[in-house]
Amino acid sequence: MSATSRGLASRLSLLSLFISRASSIRTTTYQVRSFSAEPVLVDDEIERDSRIIEARPGVMTRNSRRTGVIAVKCGMTAVWDKWGARVPISVVWVDDNVVSQVKTVEKEGIFALQIGCGQKKEKHLTKPEVGHFRAQGVPMKRKLREFPVTEDALLPVGTSLSVRHFIPGQLVDVTGITRGKGFQGGMKRHNFKGMPASHGASLSHRSIGSTGQRDAPGKVFKGKKMPGRMGGKQCTVQNVWVYKIDPARNLMWLKGQVPGAEGNFVFIKDAFYMYQKKPDADSEKPDISLLPFPTYFAPEDAETEEVEPIVADLGEMDPFMTAD
């Protein structure tokens, strides 16, 4: 037999083996698909996705967790309390918050609400984002954020959230991206003392000093506080006191600092250590029954709704000092 015929025979044998394997693979795939398409499984999926979520007021318990809102930082101002003290205040704007998606344990493995904030044109969004908003039936949003909630705090898609979600006098946690300050030294970045300012420190007054050891171990350990990028990281300020809300303009006044620059998005939710964490024996927790649960629902007669700014009750003690 010539070399050409031997090569042709070997190629034909390999081709027949490949065809037989491909046919067996197709047969196996068809069997798996036919086995997985049982009517019982389809009925289970239909029954599993038939959860009914209603927008109705309820009673908040110690184990309940409400959703948060997305706000835009407007700037800083100051107020004078009745004791004559000047108090710094941060103003944030809750810009058209809407529930854009509901996640359940049966489908996503968690109870959560996706909140959308602001408005954005379709041409400025990607195709997956446009498809997501169209599938949920909500308008195009500028910012999205997911907030884990409990099952009793679920809200249907399209529910609007305003500043009435919070009440003046309560405590909230504010999360945002801090201002970026660029590359900074150890004194500004980590509050180091610096080198002596008189004798023995020639042109190294702001130096951080020694960072390592001798031959053992002969290296600088990871995590050593040294000069580097400062700011531009996510930060959460806990137990921020709500001073006033303005339902007509969706503005909220918060006592103290809010992370981020003006125009940045911040995420506001109930203070964890005051409302979600189990109370200690010696600590007094705020009354959770005062919070609107799962959110504030406007009355049917919109004309009777109060739109005037609501200020927290200062009481006999200075709340600006006790909130710290």
N, C-alpha and C positions, 0 to 999 in steps of 0.2 A: 504494500500500500504506500502511495506517495505521501510526502509531507503535507501537500495541499489537502488531500482527502482526509488525512488524520486530523488536521486542524479543523476542517469543516465538520467532521463527526463530533469532535469535542465541543464545538460551539453549539451544535444542535442539541446535544445532551444537556448542556448547561441551560439552554433556552427552555427545554421541556421541563427541567427541574424547577426553574423560576416560575413558569406558568402554573405548575401543580401547586407550588407553595402559595402563589397569589390567590388561586382559586380557593384553597383551604382557608386563607386569611379572610377572604370575603365571606365565605360560608360561616366562619366563626363570628365575624362581626354582625352578620345578619341574625344569628341565633341570639347573641347578647342583646341586640336591640329589641327583638321580638319578646324576649323574656322580661326586659325592663319595662315594657309598655303594658303593664297589667292594669285592668280597669280599677282595681282596688287602690293602686298607687295614685292614679289620677283623681279618684274621689277623695283621697286623703289630702292631696294638694289643694283641691277646691275647698274642702272643709277647713284646711289650715289657714288659707288666705281670706276667709270670710269673717275676720274679726271686725266688729262694729265699734268704731270710735266716735263718741259723741262729745260735743262741746257743751258741757253743763257744769255748773259750779259744784264743788264738793267740799269735804272737810279734810284738812291737812293733818296728818299724823306725824309722830316723831320719826317714823321710818320713810316718810314721803320725801321725794326730791323733785322740785319744780325745775322747769327749763330756765335758761338764762336768755339774755338779749344781747344784740350787737349794737354798739353805740359808736359815735364819732366824737373824738375829743375836740371841744371848741376852744378851750383856753382856761385861764385862771382869773379869778376875781377875789374879792374879799368882802366879808360882812362883819358887822359889829353886833355882838350879842348884847343882852340887857345888862350885863356886868361891865360893858365898856371895853371888852377885849376885841382886838382885830383878829379875825380868823380867816386863813386862806381857804378858798373854795374852788373846786374844779367843776367846770360845766361840761356836760356831755349831751349829745343829741341822739335820741333813739329814732333812727331814720327808717320808717316804714318797714318794721319787722314782720315777716310772714313765715308761717310754717311751710317749708317747701318739700319736706319728706318725712315720713314716719317709719321708723325701724322697729321691728318687733323681734321677739326671741324666736318665733317659729321660722322666720325668713332670714334675718340677719344675725341672730344669736344675741341680740341686745335690745333693750328698750331705750330708744333715743329719739330726739327730735332734731331735724336739720332746719336751722333758721336762716333765712335770707334777709339781707339788709340792703337798702338803697335801690337805685335803678341803673340799668345799663342797656345800651343799644345792642341789638342782635348782631350787628356787624363787628362789634368789639368783643364778641364771645367766640369761643371755639365751637366746632360742630358738636362734640360730645356734650358741652355745657348747654347748648341750645336744645339738643335732644332731651336732656334731663329735665329742663324746665317745661318743655312741651309735654313730655310724658306725665309730669305731675300736675299740669294744668295751672301753673302759677306764672306770674310775670317774670321777666328777666331780672335777676338780682346781681348786685355788684359784689357782695361778699357773702360767703356761706360759712356756717359754723355748726358743729354737731354738739349737742348737750345731752349727756346721759340723764335719763329720768326713770322714775318708777312707773309701774304699769298703770296706777291710778292717776298719773299726771299726763297721760298721752292726750294729744290734741289732734283734731283732723287737719288734713292739708288745706291750706288757705286761711287758717285762723290768724288774725292780726294781733300783734302784741304792741303795747304802748307803754308809756312810763307808769301807767296805773298798775302795771304788773308788780311794782314795788310801792311801798308806803313810806312816807317820811318818818324818820326815827329808827328804821331798821338798819341792820348791818349787811354789807355785801362784800364780795371778793371781786376785785377788778384785775383782769389779765390783759397785758399788752406788750408790745415790743418797745424796749427802752430806747432812748436817744443814743445814736451812735456817736462816740467821741473820738474815734480813730485810735491810732497807736499812742499809748500813754505810758509813762514811767511807773515805777513801783510806788512812789509816794502818792500820786494821784489815783492810781488804779487800786492799790491795796492799803492806803493810809499808812505807809511806812514812815518811820521817824526820819530817816535820812542819816548822812554822816555828820560828824562835827562841823560846825560852821566857822570855827576859829583855827585851832592848831591841828596839824596832823592830817588834814584832808585837802590836798591840793587839787583843785578843779574837779572834785568829786563829791560835792556837798549833797547832791540829790541821788547819789548812787545807792543801790540796794544792799551793797556789801557782798560778803561771801555767799555762794549758792551751793557749794559742794563740800567734800571732805578730802582726806588725804588718799593714800593708796587703797585703803579699805573703806568703802567700796569703790572709790575712785570714779564716781559718776554723779550726775545730778538726778535726783529722783523725779519721777513723773508727778505732775501736779504742783511743782514748786511755784510759789508766787513770784512772778517775774514780769518785766514789761511786756506789753502785748496789746491786742485789740480790746478796747473798752466799750461797753454798751452794745446796743444792737441785738439784745437777747430777750427772750420771753421772760417776763417778770410778773408775779402775782402779788398785789398788795391786799392783805387780808383785813377784814373787819373795818371797812370804810363806812363811815356814818352818812346816811342819806339825810341831807338837810332840808331840801325842798324839791318839789316836782311841779312842772307846768304842763298840764294835760293839753292845753290849746296848742302849744308849740313843740310838745314832746321833748322838753328839756328837763334835765335832772342836775341838781346841785349836790356835789359830794364833798364831804369835809376832808381836806388834806390833798395829798399828791395822787395823781393818776399817771401810770407809766405811759411813755410815748410822747411824740411831738403833736402839735396841733394838726388836725386833719387825719390822724391815724385812727384805726379801728381798735376798740377795746371791747372786751367781753365781760359782762356783768352778770353775776349770779348770786344766790343767797350765800351768806357766809357759812362755810362748812363747819367751822368749830362752834358756831352758835346755833345752827339749825339742824345739820345732818348728824354731827357726832353725838354719841350717847352722852347724856349729861352726867357730870360727876356728882358725888354725894354732897360736896360743899359748894358747888357752883350753881348760880341761878341762870337759867336759860330764858331767852325772850319768849313771849307768848306767840306760838306759831299760828294760833287760831286767827290772828289779826291779818295774816297774809292772804291775799286772794288766791284760791286754789281751784283748778290748776293754773288759772290766770284770771285777769279781770275781764268780766263780760259787761259790756255797756247795756244799760236798761233799754227796754223796747221803746220807751218814749225818750228819744234823744234830746228833746228840748229841756228835760229836767236834769240832764247830766251836768254835773259840776265841772266847769272848765277853768275856774279860777285857780291860781297857784296855791298849792297846799304846803304849809310850812310845818315842820316838826314841832311838837310841844317841848319847849325847853325845860319846863318843870322848875322845881326849887333848886336843883343842883345843875351846875354847868355841864351840859352833855358833851361839849367840845373837850373837856378835860377828862370826863369819865369814860369816853369812848376810847381813849388811849389805853 
